[in-house]
């Protein structure tokens, strides 16, 4: 899938993956790929700036965790992040309904008369 297809939806994707609990960057990438059936492949150069921005906005918190000798920064949703995720889901539903009604007009009920 083209990278620009994800643009505008990256924040929602990251917040949704973190809803289940804290993850480090590579685990976030793997979760998005797995949940999308392999269609979405995010790059580290894309997600780390987004994670840092979401943390600055107060939607995520982060902490360093050690796994053996390896230290990884793990990200978790804040209450504000959960609230924003709910808004992202509503916006996504409205967006897909509008696009669907244009692309598949026969499947959309007409205006009430």
C-alpha positions as CSV (number, residue, x, y, z in Angstrom):
1,X,0.0,0.0,0.0
2,X,1.3,3.5,-0.8
3,X,2.8,5.3,2.1
4,X,0.6,8.4,1.3
5,X,-2.5,6.3,1.9
6,X,-1.6,6.1,5.6
7,X,-0.9,9.9,5.9
8,X,-3.5,11.5,8.0
9,X,-4.3,8.3,9.8
10,X,-1.0,7.5,11.4
11,X,-1.9,8.9,14.8
12,X,-5.0,6.9,15.0
13,X,-3.2,3.7,14.0
14,X,-0.5,4.2,16.6
15,X,-3.0,5.1,19.3
16,X,-5.1,2.0,18.5
17,X,-2.2,-0.4,18.6
18,X,-1.2,1.0,22.0
19,X,-4.7,0.6,23.4
20,X,-3.9,-2.9,24.4
21,X,-0.9,-1.9,26.5
22,X,2.7,-0.4,26.3
23,X,4.9,-1.4,23.4
24,X,8.3,-0.4,22.1
25,X,8.8,1.0,18.5
26,X,9.5,-2.3,16.7
27,X,6.6,-4.0,18.4
28,X,4.3,-1.2,17.3
29,X,5.5,-1.6,13.7
30,X,4.9,-5.4,13.9
31,X,1.5,-4.9,15.5
32,X,0.3,-2.6,12.7
33,X,1.6,-4.9,10.1
34,X,0.0,-8.0,11.7
35,X,-3.3,-6.3,12.4
36,X,-3.5,-5.1,8.8
37,X,-2.8,-8.5,7.4
38,X,0.6,-7.4,6.1
39,X,-0.8,-4.5,4.0
40,X,0.6,-1.7,6.2
41,X,4.4,-1.6,6.7
42,X,5.5,1.4,8.7
43,X,9.1,2.5,8.7
44,X,11.0,3.5,11.8
45,X,11.7,6.9,10.2
46,X,7.9,7.4,10.1
47,X,6.8,6.2,13.5
48,X,9.5,7.5,15.9
49,X,8.9,11.2,15.0
50,X,5.1,10.5,15.3
51,X,5.5,8.8,18.7
52,X,7.6,11.7,20.0
53,X,5.1,14.2,18.7
54,X,2.2,12.3,20.4
55,X,4.1,12.2,23.6
56,X,4.8,16.0,23.4
57,X,1.0,16.4,22.9
58,X,0.3,14.4,26.1
59,X,-1.4,11.5,24.2
60,X,1.4,9.0,25.1
61,X,3.8,8.5,27.9
62,X,7.1,6.7,27.6
63,X,9.6,4.9,29.8
64,X,12.8,3.0,29.4
65,X,12.6,-0.7,29.9
66,X,15.4,-3.3,29.9
67,X,15.1,-6.6,28.2
68,X,18.3,-8.4,29.0
69,X,21.1,-6.0,28.1
70,X,18.9,-4.1,25.7
71,X,17.1,-1.0,26.7
72,X,14.0,0.0,24.8
73,X,11.7,3.0,25.1
74,X,8.1,1.8,25.6
75,X,5.1,3.9,24.8
76,X,1.7,3.8,26.5
77,X,-1.6,5.7,26.0
78,X,-2.6,8.4,28.5
79,X,-6.2,9.3,29.3
80,X,-6.0,12.1,26.8
81,X,-4.7,9.5,24.2
82,X,-7.7,7.3,24.9
83,X,-10.0,10.2,24.4
84,X,-8.3,11.2,21.2
85,X,-8.5,7.6,19.9
86,X,-12.3,7.6,20.5
87,X,-12.4,10.8,18.3
88,X,-10.2,9.2,15.7
89,X,-12.5,6.2,15.5
90,X,-15.6,8.4,15.1
91,X,-13.9,10.5,12.4
92,X,-12.8,7.3,10.6
93,X,-16.3,6.0,10.6
94,X,-17.7,9.2,9.2
95,X,-14.9,9.4,6.6
96,X,-15.4,5.8,5.3
97,X,-19.1,6.2,5.2
98,X,-18.8,9.3,3.1
99,X,-16.2,7.8,0.7
100,X,-18.3,4.6,0.5
101,X,-21.4,6.5,-0.5
102,X,-19.5,8.1,-3.4
103,X,-17.7,5.0,-4.6
104,X,-20.7,2.7,-4.2
105,X,-23.8,4.8,-4.6
106,X,-26.0,1.8,-5.3
107,X,-25.3,0.5,-1.8
108,X,-26.2,3.8,-0.1
109,X,-29.9,4.7,0.6
110,X,-31.0,7.8,-1.2
111,X,-32.3,10.9,0.5
112,X,-35.7,10.6,2.2
113,X,-38.5,12.1,0.3
